[in-house]
């Protein structure tokens, strides 16, 4: 019955992960759009300075991880590195 409320294909789970590996931020995005999930992951990195990365999950599968770039290497206005998982 719970699957009728949020079918796996209708939402993403985003985990904000600190450098010590703890997921300190959890966000559910009710959308099928990949672009919406990418935009929300980028926003989480901006909103939560303690997060080193954002993992994006769909169902039980890790879809991709968005890594924060060190400011010195990335420079101002640089985009974060998106790493897709197999």
Protein Blocks (a to p, Z undefined) as FASTA:
>chain_A
ZZmmmgfklpccdddddfkopafbdcddddfbfklmmmmmmmmmmmmmmbmbdcddehjb
cfbdcddddfklnoghiacdddddZZ
